[in-house]
Amino acid sequence: MKAIVLKGLLYSKHHEWIKVEGDRAYIGITDYAQGSLGEIVYLELPAEGDQFKEGETFGVIESVKAASDAYMPFRGTVVEVNEELEDAPEKVNNSPYENWLIAVEIADESELEDLMKDEEYQEFCVKEE
């Protein structure tokens, strides 16, 4: 399975993508993750105002094959939840990079340095297979 990896995003080892815009970051799951999960049927996402530490579970993604946790790649506070996905979780399968799950206010930008750039993530996916 050759996963699509977009340039200009950051990636976590749990297969979340991160798009940074100022002090806010949009977080979603990667093409590799949605492909591994199969058809996504339900998303459990946090509420606005919820705070998370790096590595904490912020949501659950359920597919016909399995349920998988979504992990916070850095400390932050949820400022927006993509409510469109509650009624149409399959959008994540169709275009994972256009359908972010949550937007987060970044608590400490230095924590972003631990995330992978696109080339590193591409190599990481090859090793995962």
N, C-alpha and C positions, 0 to 999 in steps of 0.2 A: 504494500500500500504506500504510494508516494503521496505524502501529505503536502498540502499547500502551506507555505510559510511566507507571510508578508514581510517585506522590508519595512524598517522604521518602527516596528513594534518591539516591545520587550516580552520575554517569555519566562514562565516558571517551570520547574521540574515536574510540577503536577499538571502541566499542559493547559495553563491559563495564559491568555495573551493580555498585554497591558498597553494601552495607548495613553501616553501622558500629554495633558494639555494644561500647562501652567501648574497650579498646585492641586489639580484634579486628575484622576486617572480613571479610564473606562476599562473594565475587566470583563473578559468573556472566555469561552473555551476555544481551543484551537481546532483546526480541521482534523488534526491527528486524533484529538480527544473525541470529537463527534463521530469520526469514522470507527474508532474502537468501540464506542458505546452502542452504535447502531441507532435505530429510530428512537428519538427522544419523545417521551410521552408526558412528562411532568417535570416542572421545576419548582423547587422550594427555595425562595430567596429571602434575604433579611429585610428588615424594615429600615426606612430612612432614619438616621440618627444612631443606628447600631454601630458600636465600635468593636474593632477586631485587632488582635495582635498578629504579627507575621506567623503564618503556619496554622492559624485557627480555621476551622470549617465555617464558611459563611453561607453555604447552601448545599442543596442536594439536587442532583440531576438523575432522573429516572428514565431508563430506556426499556425497550422490550427485553433486552438482554440482562441488564443489571442496574443497580443504583450506585452512584458514585458521588463522593463529596467534592465540593469546590472549595479550594483553600485560598485564604488571603495571602497574597505575595509580599505584603508589607503592612505596617501598622497604619490604620486609618479609620475614618468615619464615613459610613454610607450616606451620601447626599442625594442619591437618586437611584431608583430601581426601575428597570425596563419592564413596565407593567404589560406591554403588548405581548410579552412572551408567556404570561399566565394563561392566556386563551389560545396561544399558538406556539407551543414550545418547539414544534417541528421547524420553525424558522431558523433555529440554531443549526439544524442539519443542513438546510438549504444554503445558508450563507453565514457561517460561524463568525466571520470577521466583521460583518455588518450588524450583527445582533448581540450587542454587549449585554451582560447580565446586570451589573451594577456600576455606578459611578461613585468614586471614593475620594474624599479629601485626604491627601497624603500627609501623614504625621511627620515623617522624617525622610526627606528626599535621598539621604545617603543610603537608605535601605534598597533603593532602586539599583545600586551598583552590584548587588548580588544576583540580579536577574540576567538571563541570557539575551544576547542580541540574536538577530535572525539566523546568521551563519552557525552560531553555536547551537541554537535550538534545532536546526536542520540535522546537524551531526548527532545531537542527543536522540532525536527520533529514529535515526538509522540504527543506533545502538540498542534502542528499546525493542526493535522488531525481532 
